[in-house]
Amino acid sequence: MKTAILIPCYNESATIKKVVCDFKKVMPHADIYVYDNNSTDGTDKIARENGAIVRYEYKQGKGNVVRSMFRDIDADCYIMVDGDDTYPADSALEFEKLVLEKNVDMVIGDRLSSTYFEENDRPFHNVGNKMVRWLINLFFKSDLKDIMTGMRAFSFDFVKSFPIVSKEFEIETEMSVFALMNNFSIEEIPIDYRDRVEGSESKLNTYKDGYKVLRMIYTLVRDQRPLFFFTIASLVLLIIAAIYFFPILNKYLIHGYVLKIPTLIVISTVVIIAALTFFTGVILHVLKKHHTANLEHHLTLIRFNKKDK
């Protein structure tokens, strides 16, 4: 059984040596891959000198790096961790055990139930993590504790069936929703989190990346739960139409004739749009179910081919 440690990196020269060495010590049987994403500080050289297999992804963004990792590497267990030394290597063995022995498809390193809020001194990051967690659990009927953690483990089935759309830091949110919507097994393990060491700078922009994550959630709700999304949209349109229609109806009942005919025409148009919106959701819901069935067939083929090898 092969385990691969995946470390996406961009300018992590201050910490990459310790991260690679820690994982080599804890998991000497695993292959450690460092994917360098256009670093200018010698991160790749330091990683190579300390025994990591170094590869490159030239399209900027963590999502692009993860896409290359998942396409390039074949393993039975994948453990992904950031190169900033904020996650403990000691937890990796438990992650590996869940994937290889209990057939868990995604293991999530839960920082938020542990030391994250004590270690992280960026209040807006804390608020953002809580808000994203609340939105995902609300819209996708889940109870995940940490949506955006950078330490996870994956099964072969998950990695080879995950169609990555994100280009940057929204990738963690996309992973969580894909697992939830496609019935992959998920386990969460509380892990210690430590803030970055002095000289190591975060690549996250609180507002810019926060907006991208919220936009990703909007897209995922639309694409993964189309019936819910378009039903809500049609209800909003119907409520707006009703607000303008009932005063006209009331005056008609009192006076016996219709006032504001142009407004009534607009209201009728809005109602038609609401109906079309609802049936759009119905059609997309059917297509989504068809896609889910195709994914199950794809997973069956993956397992069959894997056994055949």
VEXDREN-2710 file (C-alpha; in Angstrom, 1 decimal):
% VEXDREN-2710
k/r/px/py/pz
1/MET/0.0/0.0/0.0
2/LYS/1.5/3.3/-1.1
3/THR/1.1/6.6/0.7
4/ALA/1.9/9.9/-0.8
5/ILE/2.5/13.2/1.2
6/LEU/1.5/16.1/-1.0
7/ILE/2.8/19.6/-0.1
8/PRO/1.8/22.5/-2.3
9/CYS/4.3/25.4/-1.9
10/TYR/4.8/29.0/-2.8
11/ASN/7.7/30.8/-1.1
12/GLU/7.9/28.6/2.0
13/SER/11.7/28.5/2.4
14/ALA/11.5/29.4/6.1
15/THR/9.5/26.3/6.9
16/ILE/9.7/23.7/4.1
17/LYS/12.8/21.9/5.5
18/LYS/11.1/21.3/8.9
19/VAL/7.9/20.1/7.2
20/VAL/9.7/17.6/5.0
21/CYS/11.9/16.3/7.8
22/ASP/9.0/16.0/10.2
23/PHE/7.0/13.9/7.8
24/LYS/10.1/11.8/6.8
25/LYS/10.5/11.0/10.5
26/VAL/6.9/10.1/11.2
27/MET/6.2/8.3/7.9
28/PRO/9.5/7.0/6.5
29/HIS/7.6/4.6/4.2
30/ALA/5.7/7.5/2.4
31/ASP/6.8/9.4/-0.7
32/ILE/7.0/13.1/-0.1
33/TYR/6.1/15.3/-3.0
34/VAL/6.6/19.1/-3.0
35/TYR/4.9/20.9/-5.8
36/ASP/6.5/24.3/-6.2
37/ASN/4.2/27.0/-7.5
38/ASN/6.6/29.6/-8.9
39/SER/8.6/30.2/-5.7
40/THR/11.4/32.8/-5.9
41/ASP/13.0/32.0/-2.5
42/GLY/14.6/28.6/-3.2
43/THR/11.8/26.5/-1.7
44/ASP/12.3/23.8/-4.3
45/LYS/16.0/23.6/-3.7
46/ILE/15.6/23.2/0.1
47/ALA/12.9/20.6/-0.4
48/ARG/15.0/18.5/-2.8
49/GLU/18.1/18.7/-0.5
50/ASN/16.0/17.3/2.3
51/GLY/14.7/14.3/0.4
52/ALA/11.5/15.4/-1.2
53/ILE/10.4/14.7/-4.7
54/VAL/10.1/18.1/-6.3
55/ARG/7.7/18.9/-9.1
56/TYR/6.5/22.1/-10.6
57/GLU/3.1/23.7/-11.4
58/TYR/3.5/27.0/-13.3
59/LYS/-0.1/28.1/-13.3
60/GLN/-0.4/30.2/-10.1
61/GLY/-2.9/29.2/-7.4
62/LYS/-3.4/26.3/-5.0
63/GLY/-6.3/24.8/-6.9
64/ASN/-4.0/24.5/-10.0
65/VAL/-1.4/22.8/-7.9
66/VAL/-3.8/20.3/-6.3
67/ARG/-5.2/19.5/-9.8
68/SER/-1.7/18.6/-11.0
69/MET/-1.0/16.5/-7.9
70/PHE/-4.1/14.5/-8.2
71/ARG/-3.6/13.9/-11.9
72/ASP/0.1/13.0/-11.7
73/ILE/0.4/10.8/-8.6
74/ASP/-1.0/7.3/-8.0
75/ALA/-1.3/6.1/-4.4
76/ASP/-3.6/4.2/-2.0
77/CYS/-3.6/7.1/0.5
78/TYR/-2.9/10.8/-0.1
79/ILE/-2.1/13.1/2.7
80/MET/-2.1/16.8/1.8
81/VAL/-0.6/19.4/4.0
82/ASP/0.5/23.0/3.7
83/GLY/4.2/23.8/3.6
84/ASP/4.0/26.5/6.3
85/ASP/4.6/24.2/9.3
86/THR/1.2/25.0/10.9
87/TYR/0.0/21.4/11.0
88/PRO/1.5/18.5/13.0
89/ALA/3.1/15.6/11.2
90/ASP/2.3/13.3/14.1
91/SER/-1.4/13.2/13.1
92/ALA/-0.6/11.8/9.7
93/LEU/-0.4/8.2/10.9
94/GLU/-4.0/8.4/12.2
95/PHE/-5.1/9.9/8.9
96/GLU/-3.4/7.1/6.9
97/LYS/-5.0/4.4/9.1
98/LEU/-8.5/5.7/8.5
99/VAL/-8.0/5.8/4.7
100/LEU/-6.2/2.4/4.4
101/GLU/-7.9/0.3/7.1
102/LYS/-11.4/1.9/7.4
103/ASN/-11.8/3.0/3.7
104/VAL/-12.6/6.6/4.6
105/ASP/-12.6/8.7/1.5
106/MET/-11.6/12.1/3.1
107/VAL/-10.1/12.7/6.5
108/ILE/-10.3/16.3/7.6
109/GLY/-7.9/17.8/10.1
110/ASP/-10.1/19.9/12.4
111/ARG/-8.3/23.0/13.6
112/LEU/-11.3/24.9/14.8
113/SER/-12.1/22.5/17.6
114/SER/-8.6/22.6/18.8
115/THR/-6.0/25.5/19.0
116/TYR/-6.8/27.5/15.9
117/PHE/-8.6/30.4/17.6
118/GLU/-5.8/30.7/20.3
119/GLU/-3.0/30.6/17.7
120/ASN/-4.4/32.7/14.9
121/ASP/-4.2/36.4/15.6
122/ARG/-6.2/37.5/12.5
123/PRO/-9.7/38.1/13.8
124/PHE/-11.3/38.4/10.3
125/HIS/-9.8/35.0/9.4
126/ASN/-11.5/33.5/12.4
127/VAL/-14.9/35.1/11.6
128/GLY/-14.5/34.0/7.9
129/ASN/-13.9/30.4/8.9
130/LYS/-16.9/30.3/11.1
131/MET/-19.1/31.9/8.5
132/VAL/-18.0/29.5/5.7
133/ARG/-18.6/26.6/8.1
134/TRP/-22.1/27.8/8.9
135/LEU/-23.0/28.4/5.2
136/ILE/-21.8/25.0/4.1
137/ASN/-23.5/23.2/6.9
138/LEU/-26.7/25.1/6.2
139/PHE/-26.9/24.6/2.5
140/PHE/-25.6/21.1/2.3
141/LYS/-27.2/19.6/5.5
142/SER/-23.9/18.7/7.1
143/ASP/-22.2/19.1/10.4
144/LEU/-18.5/19.6/9.5
145/LYS/-16.4/21.3/12.0
146/ASP/-13.7/22.7/9.7
147/ILE/-14.3/23.4/6.0
148/MET/-11.1/25.2/5.1
149/THR/-8.3/23.3/6.8
150/GLY/-5.1/22.6/4.8
151/MET/-4.5/19.2/6.2
152/ARG/-6.5/16.3/4.7
153/ALA/-6.2/12.7/3.6
154/PHE/-7.9/11.1/0.6
155/SER/-8.6/7.8/-0.9
156/PHE/-7.6/6.8/-4.4
157/ASP/-11.3/6.8/-5.4
158/PHE/-11.8/10.4/-4.2
159/VAL/-8.7/11.8/-5.8
160/LYS/-9.3/10.2/-9.2
161/SER/-13.0/11.2/-9.4
162/PHE/-12.7/14.8/-8.1
163/PRO/-13.2/17.3/-11.0
164/ILE/-11.3/20.4/-9.7
165/VAL/-12.8/23.7/-10.8
166/SER/-11.1/26.1/-8.3
167/LYS/-7.8/27.8/-9.2
168/GLU/-6.9/29.2/-5.8
169/PHE/-7.7/28.9/-2.1
170/GLU/-11.3/28.0/-2.7
171/ILE/-10.2/24.4/-3.3
172/GLU/-10.8/23.3/0.3
173/THR/-14.4/24.4/0.2
174/GLU/-14.9/22.7/-3.2
175/MET/-13.4/19.4/-1.8
176/SER/-15.7/19.4/1.2
177/VAL/-18.9/20.0/-0.9
178/PHE/-17.9/17.4/-3.5
179/ALA/-17.5/14.8/-0.8
180/LEU/-20.8/15.7/0.9
181/MET/-22.8/15.7/-2.3
182/ASN/-21.4/12.5/-3.7
183/ASN/-21.8/10.3/-0.7
184/PHE/-18.1/9.9/0.1
185/SER/-17.3/8.9/3.6
186/ILE/-15.8/11.7/5.7
187/GLU/-14.1/11.6/9.1
188/GLU/-12.8/14.6/11.1
189/ILE/-9.9/14.5/13.5
190/PRO/-9.1/17.4/15.9
191/ILE/-5.5/18.5/15.3
192/ASP/-3.3/21.1/16.9
193/TYR/-2.7/24.2/14.9
194/ARG/0.2/26.5/15.4
195/ASP/0.6/30.0/13.8
196/ARG/3.3/30.7/11.2
197/VAL/6.9/31.1/12.4
198/GLU/8.5/34.5/12.3
199/GLY/9.7/35.2/8.7
200/SER/6.9/33.1/7.1
201/GLU/4.2/35.1/5.6
202/SER/0.6/34.0/4.8
203/LYS/-0.4/34.2/1.1
204/LEU/-4.1/34.7/2.0
205/ASN/-5.8/38.0/1.5
206/THR/-8.7/38.2/4.0
207/TYR/-11.1/40.2/1.8
208/LYS/-10.1/39.1/-1.7
209/ASP/-9.9/35.4/-0.9
210/GLY/-13.0/35.6/1.4
211/TYR/-15.0/37.0/-1.6
212/LYS/-13.7/34.1/-3.8
213/VAL/-14.8/31.5/-1.2
214/LEU/-18.3/33.1/-0.9
215/ARG/-18.6/33.2/-4.7
216/MET/-17.5/29.5/-4.8
217/ILE/-20.2/28.6/-2.2
218/TYR/-22.8/30.4/-4.4
219/THR/-21.7/28.5/-7.4
220/LEU/-21.7/25.2/-5.6
221/VAL/-25.2/25.7/-4.2
222/ARG/-26.4/26.5/-7.7
223/ASP/-24.6/23.5/-9.4
224/GLN/-24.9/20.9/-6.6
225/ARG/-28.5/21.7/-5.4
226/PRO/-30.2/23.2/-8.4
227/LEU/-33.7/22.4/-7.4
228/PHE/-33.3/24.2/-4.0
229/PHE/-31.5/27.1/-5.6
230/PHE/-33.9/27.8/-8.4
231/THR/-37.0/27.1/-6.2
232/ILE/-35.8/29.8/-3.8
233/ALA/-35.2/32.2/-6.7
234/SER/-38.7/31.5/-8.1
235/LEU/-40.2/32.1/-4.7
236/VAL/-38.5/35.4/-4.3
237/LEU/-39.9/36.5/-7.7
238/LEU/-43.4/35.3/-6.7
239/ILE/-43.2/37.3/-3.5
240/ILE/-42.2/40.4/-5.3
241/ALA/-45.0/39.9/-7.8
242/ALA/-47.5/39.4/-4.9
243/ILE/-46.4/42.6/-3.2
244/TYR/-47.4/44.6/-6.3
245/PHE/-50.4/42.5/-7.3
246/PHE/-52.5/42.5/-4.1
247/PRO/-53.0/46.3/-4.0
248/ILE/-54.2/46.1/-7.6
249/LEU/-56.5/43.2/-6.7
250/ASN/-57.9/45.0/-3.7
251/LYS/-58.7/48.1/-5.7
252/TYR/-60.4/46.0/-8.3
253/LEU/-62.6/44.3/-5.7
254/ILE/-63.6/47.8/-4.3
255/HIS/-64.0/49.8/-7.5
256/GLY/-64.7/47.1/-10.1
257/TYR/-62.0/48.0/-12.5
258/VAL/-58.3/47.5/-12.9
259/LEU/-55.8/50.3/-12.1
260/LYS/-52.2/50.3/-13.2
261/ILE/-52.5/48.0/-16.1
262/PRO/-48.8/48.5/-17.1
263/THR/-47.8/47.3/-13.6
264/LEU/-50.1/44.3/-14.0
265/ILE/-48.4/43.4/-17.3
266/VAL/-45.0/43.5/-15.5
267/ILE/-46.3/41.4/-12.7
268/SER/-47.5/38.8/-15.2
269/THR/-44.1/38.8/-16.8
270/VAL/-42.4/38.2/-13.4
271/VAL/-44.7/35.3/-12.7
272/ILE/-43.9/33.7/-16.0
273/ILE/-40.1/34.2/-15.3
274/ALA/-40.7/32.6/-11.9
275/ALA/-42.3/29.5/-13.5
276/LEU/-39.5/29.2/-16.0
277/THR/-36.9/29.5/-13.2
278/PHE/-38.6/26.7/-11.2
279/PHE/-38.7/24.4/-14.2
280/THR/-35.1/25.2/-15.0
281/GLY/-34.3/23.9/-11.5
282/VAL/-36.3/20.7/-12.1
283/ILE/-34.4/20.0/-15.3
284/LEU/-31.0/20.7/-13.7
285/HIS/-32.0/18.5/-10.8
286/VAL/-32.6/15.6/-13.1
287/LEU/-29.3/16.2/-14.9
288/LYS/-27.5/16.3/-11.5
289/LYS/-29.0/12.9/-10.6
290/HIS/-27.9/11.6/-13.9
291/HIS/-24.4/12.9/-13.3
292/THR/-24.3/11.3/-9.8
293/ALA/-25.2/8.0/-11.4
294/ASN/-22.4/8.3/-13.9
295/LEU/-20.0/9.1/-11.1
296/GLU/-21.0/5.9/-9.3
297/HIS/-20.4/4.0/-12.5
298/HIS/-17.0/5.7/-12.9
299/LEU/-16.1/4.7/-9.3
300/THR/-17.0/1.1/-10.0
301/LEU/-14.7/1.1/-13.0
302/ILE/-11.9/2.6/-11.0
303/ARG/-12.1/-0.1/-8.4
304/PHE/-12.4/-2.8/-11.0
305/ASN/-9.3/-1.6/-12.9
306/LYS/-7.4/-1.2/-9.6
307/LYS/-8.2/-4.8/-8.6
308/ASP/-7.3/-6.0/-12.1
309/LYS/-3.8/-4.4/-11.8
END
